[in-house]
Amino acid sequence: MAEFGFNEHHQNEVINYMRFARSKRILRLKTIDSCFEELKESRLVEDTFTVDEVREMLDGLQTVVRDEVEMELINTAHTNVLLLRQLFSQAEKFYLRLQSDISELENRELLEQVAEFEKTDFKSADKINQETNKSKLAPLNESGVAELLNREISRLQEENDKLKARLRSLESQAMSALDEKTRAERALKDLQKGQGEDTLSVKAQDISSLEDTVAALKEDYERCLSASAASQKDLQENLVSSKHQFLRVQEQLALAEKELEKKFQQTAAYRNMKEILTKKNEQIKELRKQLQRYEPNE
Protein backbone atom coordinates (compact mmCIF):
# COMPACT_ATOMS: atom_id res chain seq x y z
CA MET A 1 0.00 0.00 0.00
CA ALA A 2 2.98 2.29 -0.38
CA GLU A 3 1.36 3.76 -3.48
CA PHE A 4 -1.41 5.22 -1.34
CA GLY A 5 0.96 7.04 1.03
CA PHE A 6 -0.13 5.15 4.20
CA ASN A 7 2.19 4.77 7.13
CA GLU A 8 2.24 1.63 9.25
CA HIS A 9 -0.54 2.72 11.62
CA HIS A 10 -2.92 3.71 8.83
CA GLN A 11 -2.11 0.58 6.89
CA ASN A 12 -3.12 -1.52 9.88
CA GLU A 13 -6.42 0.35 10.13
CA VAL A 14 -7.11 -0.20 6.42
CA ILE A 15 -6.37 -3.91 6.81
CA ASN A 16 -8.77 -4.16 9.73
CA TYR A 17 -11.53 -2.51 7.70
CA MET A 18 -10.88 -4.75 4.68
CA ARG A 19 -10.99 -7.82 6.93
CA PHE A 20 -14.33 -6.64 8.32
CA ALA A 21 -15.71 -6.00 4.80
CA ARG A 22 -14.50 -9.40 3.59
CA SER A 23 -16.21 -11.21 6.45
CA LYS A 24 -19.49 -9.43 5.71
CA ARG A 25 -19.13 -10.19 1.99
CA ILE A 26 -18.42 -13.91 2.60
CA LEU A 27 -21.43 -14.13 4.91
CA ARG A 28 -23.70 -12.56 2.30
CA LEU A 29 -22.37 -14.88 -0.46
CA LYS A 30 -23.08 -17.87 1.74
CA THR A 31 -26.63 -16.61 2.16
CA ILE A 32 -27.05 -16.34 -1.61
CA ASP A 33 -25.63 -19.86 -2.08
CA SER A 34 -28.10 -21.17 0.47
CA CYS A 35 -30.94 -19.60 -1.54
CA PHE A 36 -29.92 -21.61 -4.60
CA GLU A 37 -29.46 -24.81 -2.56
CA GLU A 38 -32.89 -24.38 -1.03
CA LEU A 39 -34.41 -23.99 -4.49
CA LYS A 40 -32.66 -27.13 -5.74
CA GLU A 41 -33.75 -29.21 -2.75
CA SER A 42 -37.33 -27.97 -2.55
CA ARG A 43 -38.39 -27.47 -6.16
CA LEU A 44 -36.10 -29.51 -8.43
CA VAL A 45 -37.58 -32.89 -7.48
CA GLU A 46 -39.26 -33.79 -10.78
CA ASP A 47 -37.79 -34.80 -14.14
CA THR A 48 -39.69 -32.35 -16.31
CA PHE A 49 -41.07 -28.83 -15.76
CA THR A 50 -43.23 -26.60 -17.84
CA VAL A 51 -42.14 -23.17 -19.01
CA ASP A 52 -44.44 -21.46 -16.50
CA GLU A 53 -43.04 -23.49 -13.61
CA VAL A 54 -39.45 -22.67 -14.61
CA ARG A 55 -40.34 -19.01 -14.96
CA GLU A 56 -42.00 -19.03 -11.54
CA MET A 57 -38.96 -20.63 -9.89
CA LEU A 58 -36.57 -18.15 -11.53
CA ASP A 59 -38.73 -15.18 -10.54
CA GLY A 60 -38.82 -16.33 -6.93
CA LEU A 61 -35.05 -16.89 -6.90
CA GLN A 62 -34.48 -13.47 -8.50
CA THR A 63 -36.54 -11.77 -5.79
CA VAL A 64 -34.66 -13.50 -2.95
CA VAL A 65 -31.20 -12.82 -4.45
CA ARG A 66 -32.10 -9.21 -5.26
CA ASP A 67 -33.22 -8.60 -1.65
CA GLU A 68 -30.01 -10.11 -0.28
CA VAL A 69 -27.77 -8.03 -2.58
CA GLU A 70 -29.71 -4.86 -1.88
CA MET A 71 -29.46 -5.43 1.86
CA GLU A 72 -25.71 -5.97 1.58
CA LEU A 73 -25.21 -2.77 -0.47
CA ILE A 74 -27.28 -0.71 1.97
CA ASN A 75 -25.43 -2.14 4.96
CA THR A 76 -22.05 -1.41 3.29
CA ALA A 77 -23.04 2.21 2.60
CA HIS A 78 -24.19 2.73 6.18
CA THR A 79 -21.02 1.12 7.52
CA ASN A 80 -18.90 3.49 5.43
CA VAL A 81 -20.84 6.46 6.80
CA LEU A 82 -20.06 5.38 10.38
CA LEU A 83 -16.37 5.00 9.49
CA LEU A 84 -16.27 8.49 7.96
CA ARG A 85 -18.01 9.85 11.05
CA GLN A 86 -15.22 8.49 13.27
CA LEU A 87 -12.54 9.97 11.01
CA PHE A 88 -14.17 13.40 10.85
CA SER A 89 -14.71 13.47 14.63
CA GLN A 90 -11.03 12.79 15.27
CA ALA A 91 -10.02 15.41 12.69
CA GLU A 92 -12.18 18.07 14.35
CA LYS A 93 -10.40 17.54 17.67
CA PHE A 94 -7.17 18.64 15.96
CA TYR A 95 -8.89 21.47 14.02
CA LEU A 96 -8.43 19.68 10.68
CA ARG A 97 -10.79 19.86 7.75
CA LEU A 98 -10.97 16.65 5.74
CA GLN A 99 -12.14 16.72 2.13
CA SER A 100 -13.09 13.85 -0.14
CA ASP A 101 -13.01 13.47 -3.93
CA ILE A 102 -15.92 11.26 -4.97
CA SER A 103 -14.52 10.86 -8.48
CA GLU A 104 -11.51 8.97 -7.10
CA LEU A 105 -13.85 6.26 -5.82
CA GLU A 106 -14.28 5.04 -9.43
CA ASN A 107 -10.61 5.25 -10.37
CA ARG A 108 -9.99 1.86 -11.99
CA GLU A 109 -6.24 2.01 -11.48
CA LEU A 110 -6.58 2.60 -7.76
CA LEU A 111 -9.28 -0.05 -7.48
CA GLU A 112 -6.97 -2.56 -9.17
CA GLN A 113 -4.19 -1.66 -6.73
CA VAL A 114 -6.56 -2.30 -3.82
CA ALA A 115 -7.58 -5.63 -5.34
CA GLU A 116 -3.90 -6.57 -5.79
CA PHE A 117 -3.17 -5.64 -2.20
CA GLU A 118 -6.05 -7.80 -1.02
CA LYS A 119 -4.69 -10.78 -2.97
CA THR A 120 -1.03 -10.49 -1.93
CA ASP A 121 -0.38 -8.38 1.16
CA PHE A 122 -3.65 -9.06 2.92
CA LYS A 123 -2.73 -12.65 3.80
CA SER A 124 0.59 -11.63 5.35
CA ALA A 125 -1.14 -8.87 7.29
CA ASP A 126 -2.51 -11.41 9.76
CA LYS A 127 0.92 -11.44 11.39
CA ILE A 128 0.80 -7.70 12.22
CA ASN A 129 0.73 -6.62 15.86
CA GLN A 130 -2.66 -7.35 17.50
CA GLU A 131 -2.90 -3.88 19.04
CA THR A 132 -4.40 -2.72 15.73
CA ASN A 133 -7.56 -4.70 16.57
CA LYS A 134 -8.99 -2.03 18.90
CA SER A 135 -12.66 -1.23 18.49
CA LYS A 136 -12.01 2.50 18.18
CA LEU A 137 -9.54 4.35 16.02
CA ALA A 138 -6.41 5.40 17.91
CA PRO A 139 -5.60 9.10 18.24
CA LEU A 140 -3.77 10.58 15.29
CA ASN A 141 -0.05 10.94 15.77
CA GLU A 142 0.92 12.14 12.32
CA SER A 143 3.80 14.42 11.54
CA GLY A 144 1.35 16.89 9.93
CA VAL A 145 -0.63 17.20 13.16
CA ALA A 146 2.54 17.48 15.22
CA GLU A 147 3.78 20.18 12.88
CA LEU A 148 0.47 22.01 13.24
CA LEU A 149 0.67 21.82 17.02
CA ASN A 150 4.29 23.01 16.97
CA ARG A 151 3.32 25.98 14.84
CA GLU A 152 0.50 26.85 17.21
CA ILE A 153 2.87 26.57 20.20
CA SER A 154 5.42 28.77 18.44
CA ARG A 155 2.76 31.36 17.67
CA LEU A 156 1.56 31.40 21.27
CA GLN A 157 5.14 31.73 22.54
CA GLU A 158 5.74 34.63 20.15
CA GLU A 159 2.60 36.37 21.36
CA ASN A 160 3.67 35.72 24.96
CA ASP A 161 7.07 37.31 24.29
CA LYS A 162 5.40 40.35 22.74
CA LEU A 163 3.11 40.71 25.75
CA LYS A 164 6.06 40.45 28.13
CA ALA A 165 7.93 43.15 26.21
CA ARG A 166 4.84 45.35 26.28
CA LEU A 167 4.49 44.76 30.02
CA ARG A 168 8.13 45.75 30.64
CA SER A 169 7.60 48.93 28.61
CA LEU A 170 4.49 49.80 30.60
CA GLU A 171 6.31 49.15 33.87
CA SER A 172 9.12 51.46 32.79
CA GLN A 173 6.64 54.18 31.87
CA ALA A 174 4.85 53.76 35.19
CA MET A 175 8.12 54.07 37.13
CA SER A 176 9.04 57.23 35.20
CA ALA A 177 5.62 58.73 35.92
CA LEU A 178 5.97 57.83 39.61
CA ASP A 179 9.39 59.55 39.80
CA GLU A 180 8.00 62.65 38.14
CA LYS A 181 5.11 62.71 40.59
CA THR A 182 7.50 62.42 43.54
CA ARG A 183 9.64 65.30 42.26
CA ALA A 184 6.56 67.46 41.71
CA GLU A 185 5.28 66.79 45.23
CA ARG A 186 8.68 67.64 46.70
CA ALA A 187 8.86 70.89 44.71
CA LEU A 188 5.34 71.81 45.82
CA LYS A 189 6.21 71.26 49.47
CA ASP A 190 9.33 73.44 49.14
CA LEU A 191 7.29 76.17 47.47
CA GLN A 192 4.68 76.03 50.23
CA LYS A 193 7.33 76.31 52.95
CA GLY A 194 9.01 79.33 51.28
CA GLN A 195 5.79 81.21 50.55
CA GLY A 196 3.70 80.18 53.55
CA GLU A 197 3.72 83.56 55.34
CA ASP A 198 3.28 85.57 52.14
CA THR A 199 0.34 83.40 51.23
CA LEU A 200 -1.32 83.95 54.60
CA SER A 201 -0.97 87.75 54.35
CA VAL A 202 -2.35 87.74 50.83
CA LYS A 203 -5.28 85.63 51.96
CA ALA A 204 -6.02 88.04 54.83
CA GLN A 205 -6.01 91.01 52.43
CA ASP A 206 -8.29 89.16 50.04
CA ILE A 207 -10.72 88.37 52.85
CA SER A 208 -10.81 92.00 53.99
CA SER A 209 -11.38 93.21 50.43
CA LEU A 210 -14.21 90.73 50.02
CA GLU A 211 -15.85 91.87 53.24
CA ASP A 212 -15.74 95.52 52.09
CA THR A 213 -17.22 94.59 48.76
CA VAL A 214 -20.03 92.63 50.42
CA ALA A 215 -20.81 95.58 52.74
CA ALA A 216 -20.95 98.02 49.81
CA LEU A 217 -23.23 95.70 47.88
CA LYS A 218 -25.51 95.35 50.88
CA GLU A 219 -25.72 99.14 51.29
CA ASP A 220 -26.54 99.61 47.59
CA TYR A 221 -29.21 96.94 47.83
CA GLU A 222 -30.88 98.57 50.82
CA ARG A 223 -30.80 101.97 49.11
CA CYS A 224 -32.31 100.55 45.96
CA LEU A 225 -34.94 98.74 48.03
CA SER A 226 -36.02 101.95 49.84
CA ALA A 227 -36.07 103.90 46.55
CA SER A 228 -38.19 101.17 45.00
CA ALA A 229 -40.65 101.34 47.89
CA ALA A 230 -41.00 105.13 47.56
CA SER A 231 -41.42 104.89 43.83
CA GLN A 232 -44.10 102.22 44.25
CA LYS A 233 -46.01 104.45 46.69
CA ASP A 234 -45.88 107.41 44.29
CA LEU A 235 -47.10 105.24 41.46
CA GLN A 236 -50.01 103.99 43.50
CA GLU A 237 -51.05 107.57 44.47
CA ASN A 238 -50.79 108.69 40.85
CA LEU A 239 -52.93 105.76 39.78
CA VAL A 240 -55.69 106.64 42.27
CA SER A 241 -55.59 110.28 41.23
CA SER A 242 -55.76 109.38 37.55
CA LYS A 243 -58.71 107.10 38.19
CA HIS A 244 -60.65 109.90 39.96
CA GLN A 245 -59.86 112.34 37.17
CA PHE A 246 -61.04 109.78 34.57
CA LEU A 247 -64.36 109.40 36.39
CA ARG A 248 -64.84 113.16 36.49
CA VAL A 249 -64.10 113.50 32.79
CA GLN A 250 -66.51 110.65 32.00
CA GLU A 251 -69.27 112.35 33.99
CA GLN A 252 -68.66 115.66 32.25
CA LEU A 253 -68.85 113.94 28.87
CA ALA A 254 -72.19 112.37 29.75
CA LEU A 255 -73.61 115.77 30.83
CA ALA A 256 -72.29 117.43 27.69
CA GLU A 257 -73.89 114.71 25.52
CA LYS A 258 -77.25 115.22 27.20
CA GLU A 259 -76.94 118.98 26.82
CA LEU A 260 -76.12 118.65 23.13
CA GLU A 261 -79.07 116.33 22.55
CA LYS A 262 -81.38 118.78 24.32
CA LYS A 263 -80.11 121.71 22.27
CA PHE A 264 -80.44 119.73 19.02
CA GLN A 265 -84.08 118.93 19.78
CA GLN A 266 -84.76 122.64 20.20
CA THR A 267 -83.37 123.57 16.74
CA ALA A 268 -85.58 124.27 13.66
CA ALA A 269 -83.89 121.57 11.66
CA TYR A 270 -84.84 118.95 14.23
CA ARG A 271 -88.46 120.13 14.24
CA ASN A 272 -88.68 120.13 10.40
CA MET A 273 -87.16 116.63 10.26
CA LYS A 274 -89.63 115.43 12.82
CA GLU A 275 -92.59 116.90 10.86
CA ILE A 276 -91.30 115.27 7.63
CA LEU A 277 -91.02 111.91 9.36
CA THR A 278 -94.53 112.26 10.73
CA LYS A 279 -95.95 113.04 7.24
CA LYS A 280 -94.05 110.12 5.72
CA ASN A 281 -95.46 107.76 8.34
CA GLU A 282 -98.98 108.95 7.61
CA GLN A 283 -98.48 108.48 3.86
CA ILE A 284 -97.18 104.97 4.48
CA LYS A 285 -100.24 104.14 6.57
CA GLU A 286 -102.51 105.47 3.80
CA LEU A 287 -100.74 103.40 1.15
CA ARG A 288 -101.11 100.26 3.27
CA LYS A 289 -104.84 100.86 3.60
CA GLN A 290 -105.15 101.25 -0.19
CA LEU A 291 -103.19 98.04 -0.74
CA GLN A 292 -105.47 96.20 1.63
CA ARG A 293 -108.49 97.38 -0.39
CA TYR A 294 -107.06 96.22 -3.74
CA GLU A 295 -105.62 92.88 -2.66
CA PRO A 296 -108.97 91.03 -2.11
CA ASN A 297 -110.15 91.94 -5.64
CA GLU A 298 -107.05 90.53 -7.16
C-alpha positions as CSV (number, residue, x, y, z in Angstrom):
1,M,0.0,0.0,0.0
2,A,3.0,2.3,-0.4
3,E,1.4,3.8,-3.5
4,F,-1.4,5.2,-1.3
5,G,1.0,7.0,1.0
6,F,-0.1,5.2,4.2
7,N,2.2,4.8,7.1
8,E,2.2,1.6,9.2
9,H,-0.5,2.7,11.6
10,H,-2.9,3.7,8.8
11,Q,-2.1,0.6,6.9
12,N,-3.1,-1.5,9.9
13,E,-6.4,0.3,10.1
14,V,-7.1,-0.2,6.4
15,I,-6.4,-3.9,6.8
16,N,-8.8,-4.2,9.7
17,Y,-11.5,-2.5,7.7
18,M,-10.9,-4.8,4.7
19,R,-11.0,-7.8,6.9
20,F,-14.3,-6.6,8.3
21,A,-15.7,-6.0,4.8
22,R,-14.5,-9.4,3.6
23,S,-16.2,-11.2,6.5
24,K,-19.5,-9.4,5.7
25,R,-19.1,-10.2,2.0
26,I,-18.4,-13.9,2.6
27,L,-21.4,-14.1,4.9
28,R,-23.7,-12.6,2.3
29,L,-22.4,-14.9,-0.5
30,K,-23.1,-17.9,1.7
31,T,-26.6,-16.6,2.2
32,I,-27.1,-16.3,-1.6
33,D,-25.6,-19.9,-2.1
34,S,-28.1,-21.2,0.5
35,C,-30.9,-19.6,-1.5
36,F,-29.9,-21.6,-4.6
37,E,-29.5,-24.8,-2.6
38,E,-32.9,-24.4,-1.0
39,L,-34.4,-24.0,-4.5
40,K,-32.7,-27.1,-5.7
41,E,-33.8,-29.2,-2.7
42,S,-37.3,-28.0,-2.5
43,R,-38.4,-27.5,-6.2
44,L,-36.1,-29.5,-8.4
45,V,-37.6,-32.9,-7.5
46,E,-39.3,-33.8,-10.8
47,D,-37.8,-34.8,-14.1
48,T,-39.7,-32.4,-16.3
49,F,-41.1,-28.8,-15.8
50,T,-43.2,-26.6,-17.8
51,V,-42.1,-23.2,-19.0
52,D,-44.4,-21.5,-16.5
53,E,-43.0,-23.5,-13.6
54,V,-39.5,-22.7,-14.6
55,R,-40.3,-19.0,-15.0
56,E,-42.0,-19.0,-11.5
57,M,-39.0,-20.6,-9.9
58,L,-36.6,-18.2,-11.5
59,D,-38.7,-15.2,-10.5
60,G,-38.8,-16.3,-6.9
61,L,-35.0,-16.9,-6.9
62,Q,-34.5,-13.5,-8.5
63,T,-36.5,-11.8,-5.8
64,V,-34.7,-13.5,-3.0
65,V,-31.2,-12.8,-4.4
66,R,-32.1,-9.2,-5.3
67,D,-33.2,-8.6,-1.6
68,E,-30.0,-10.1,-0.3
69,V,-27.8,-8.0,-2.6
70,E,-29.7,-4.9,-1.9
71,M,-29.5,-5.4,1.9
72,E,-25.7,-6.0,1.6
73,L,-25.2,-2.8,-0.5
74,I,-27.3,-0.7,2.0
75,N,-25.4,-2.1,5.0
76,T,-22.1,-1.4,3.3
77,A,-23.0,2.2,2.6
78,H,-24.2,2.7,6.2
79,T,-21.0,1.1,7.5
80,N,-18.9,3.5,5.4
81,V,-20.8,6.5,6.8
82,L,-20.1,5.4,10.4
83,L,-16.4,5.0,9.5
84,L,-16.3,8.5,8.0
85,R,-18.0,9.8,11.1
86,Q,-15.2,8.5,13.3
87,L,-12.5,10.0,11.0
88,F,-14.2,13.4,10.9
89,S,-14.7,13.5,14.6
90,Q,-11.0,12.8,15.3
91,A,-10.0,15.4,12.7
92,E,-12.2,18.1,14.4
93,K,-10.4,17.5,17.7
94,F,-7.2,18.6,16.0
95,Y,-8.9,21.5,14.0
96,L,-8.4,19.7,10.7
97,R,-10.8,19.9,7.7
98,L,-11.0,16.7,5.7
99,Q,-12.1,16.7,2.1
100,S,-13.1,13.8,-0.1
101,D,-13.0,13.5,-3.9
102,I,-15.9,11.3,-5.0
103,S,-14.5,10.9,-8.5
104,E,-11.5,9.0,-7.1
105,L,-13.8,6.3,-5.8
106,E,-14.3,5.0,-9.4
107,N,-10.6,5.2,-10.4
108,R,-10.0,1.9,-12.0
109,E,-6.2,2.0,-11.5
110,L,-6.6,2.6,-7.8
111,L,-9.3,-0.1,-7.5
112,E,-7.0,-2.6,-9.2
113,Q,-4.2,-1.7,-6.7
114,V,-6.6,-2.3,-3.8
115,A,-7.6,-5.6,-5.3
116,E,-3.9,-6.6,-5.8
117,F,-3.2,-5.6,-2.2
118,E,-6.1,-7.8,-1.0
119,K,-4.7,-10.8,-3.0
120,T,-1.0,-10.5,-1.9
121,D,-0.4,-8.4,1.2
122,F,-3.6,-9.1,2.9
123,K,-2.7,-12.6,3.8
124,S,0.6,-11.6,5.3
125,A,-1.1,-8.9,7.3
126,D,-2.5,-11.4,9.8
127,K,0.9,-11.4,11.4
128,I,0.8,-7.7,12.2
129,N,0.7,-6.6,15.9
130,Q,-2.7,-7.4,17.5
131,E,-2.9,-3.9,19.0
132,T,-4.4,-2.7,15.7
133,N,-7.6,-4.7,16.6
134,K,-9.0,-2.0,18.9
135,S,-12.7,-1.2,18.5
136,K,-12.0,2.5,18.2
137,L,-9.5,4.4,16.0
138,A,-6.4,5.4,17.9
139,P,-5.6,9.1,18.2
140,L,-3.8,10.6,15.3
141,N,-0.1,10.9,15.8
142,E,0.9,12.1,12.3
143,S,3.8,14.4,11.5
144,G,1.3,16.9,9.9
145,V,-0.6,17.2,13.2
146,A,2.5,17.5,15.2
147,E,3.8,20.2,12.9
148,L,0.5,22.0,13.2
149,L,0.7,21.8,17.0
150,N,4.3,23.0,17.0
151,R,3.3,26.0,14.8
152,E,0.5,26.8,17.2
153,I,2.9,26.6,20.2
154,S,5.4,28.8,18.4
155,R,2.8,31.4,17.7
156,L,1.6,31.4,21.3
157,Q,5.1,31.7,22.5
158,E,5.7,34.6,20.2
159,E,2.6,36.4,21.4
160,N,3.7,35.7,25.0
161,D,7.1,37.3,24.3
162,K,5.4,40.4,22.7
163,L,3.1,40.7,25.8
164,K,6.1,40.4,28.1
165,A,7.9,43.1,26.2
166,R,4.8,45.3,26.3
167,L,4.5,44.8,30.0
168,R,8.1,45.8,30.6
169,S,7.6,48.9,28.6
170,L,4.5,49.8,30.6
171,E,6.3,49.1,33.9
172,S,9.1,51.5,32.8
173,Q,6.6,54.2,31.9
174,A,4.9,53.8,35.2
175,M,8.1,54.1,37.1
176,S,9.0,57.2,35.2
177,A,5.6,58.7,35.9
178,L,6.0,57.8,39.6
179,D,9.4,59.5,39.8
180,E,8.0,62.7,38.1
181,K,5.1,62.7,40.6
182,T,7.5,62.4,43.5
183,R,9.6,65.3,42.3
184,A,6.6,67.5,41.7
185,E,5.3,66.8,45.2
186,R,8.7,67.6,46.7
187,A,8.9,70.9,44.7
188,L,5.3,71.8,45.8
189,K,6.2,71.3,49.5
190,D,9.3,73.4,49.1
191,L,7.3,76.2,47.5
192,Q,4.7,76.0,50.2
193,K,7.3,76.3,52.9
194,G,9.0,79.3,51.3
195,Q,5.8,81.2,50.6
196,G,3.7,80.2,53.5
197,E,3.7,83.6,55.3
198,D,3.3,85.6,52.1
199,T,0.3,83.4,51.2
200,L,-1.3,83.9,54.6
201,S,-1.0,87.7,54.4
202,V,-2.3,87.7,50.8
203,K,-5.3,85.6,52.0
204,A,-6.0,88.0,54.8
205,Q,-6.0,91.0,52.4
206,D,-8.3,89.2,50.0
207,I,-10.7,88.4,52.8
208,S,-10.8,92.0,54.0
209,S,-11.4,93.2,50.4
210,L,-14.2,90.7,50.0
211,E,-15.8,91.9,53.2
212,D,-15.7,95.5,52.1
213,T,-17.2,94.6,48.8
214,V,-20.0,92.6,50.4
215,A,-20.8,95.6,52.7
216,A,-21.0,98.0,49.8
217,L,-23.2,95.7,47.9
218,K,-25.5,95.3,50.9
219,E,-25.7,99.1,51.3
220,D,-26.5,99.6,47.6
221,Y,-29.2,96.9,47.8
222,E,-30.9,98.6,50.8
223,R,-30.8,102.0,49.1
224,C,-32.3,100.5,46.0
225,L,-34.9,98.7,48.0
226,S,-36.0,101.9,49.8
227,A,-36.1,103.9,46.6
228,S,-38.2,101.2,45.0
229,A,-40.7,101.3,47.9
230,A,-41.0,105.1,47.6
231,S,-41.4,104.9,43.8
232,Q,-44.1,102.2,44.2
233,K,-46.0,104.5,46.7
234,D,-45.9,107.4,44.3
235,L,-47.1,105.2,41.5
236,Q,-50.0,104.0,43.5
237,E,-51.1,107.6,44.5
238,N,-50.8,108.7,40.8
239,L,-52.9,105.8,39.8
240,V,-55.7,106.6,42.3
241,S,-55.6,110.3,41.2
242,S,-55.8,109.4,37.6
243,K,-58.7,107.1,38.2
244,H,-60.6,109.9,40.0
245,Q,-59.9,112.3,37.2
246,F,-61.0,109.8,34.6
247,L,-64.4,109.4,36.4
248,R,-64.8,113.2,36.5
249,V,-64.1,113.5,32.8
250,Q,-66.5,110.6,32.0
251,E,-69.3,112.4,34.0
252,Q,-68.7,115.7,32.3
253,L,-68.8,113.9,28.9
254,A,-72.2,112.4,29.7
255,L,-73.6,115.8,30.8
256,A,-72.3,117.4,27.7
257,E,-73.9,114.7,25.5
258,K,-77.2,115.2,27.2
259,E,-76.9,119.0,26.8
260,L,-76.1,118.7,23.1
261,E,-79.1,116.3,22.5
262,K,-81.4,118.8,24.3
263,K,-80.1,121.7,22.3
264,F,-80.4,119.7,19.0
265,Q,-84.1,118.9,19.8
266,Q,-84.8,122.6,20.2
267,T,-83.4,123.6,16.7
268,A,-85.6,124.3,13.7
269,A,-83.9,121.6,11.7
270,Y,-84.8,119.0,14.2
271,R,-88.5,120.1,14.2
272,N,-88.7,120.1,10.4
273,M,-87.2,116.6,10.3
274,K,-89.6,115.4,12.8
275,E,-92.6,116.9,10.9
276,I,-91.3,115.3,7.6
277,L,-91.0,111.9,9.4
278,T,-94.5,112.3,10.7
279,K,-95.9,113.0,7.2
280,K,-94.1,110.1,5.7
281,N,-95.5,107.8,8.3
282,E,-99.0,108.9,7.6
283,Q,-98.5,108.5,3.9
284,I,-97.2,105.0,4.5
285,K,-100.2,104.1,6.6
286,E,-102.5,105.5,3.8
287,L,-100.7,103.4,1.2
288,R,-101.1,100.3,3.3
289,K,-104.8,100.9,3.6
290,Q,-105.2,101.3,-0.2
291,L,-103.2,98.0,-0.7
292,Q,-105.5,96.2,1.6
293,R,-108.5,97.4,-0.4
294,Y,-107.1,96.2,-3.7
295,E,-105.6,92.9,-2.7
296,P,-109.0,91.0,-2.1
297,N,-110.2,91.9,-5.6
298,E,-107.1,90.5,-7.2
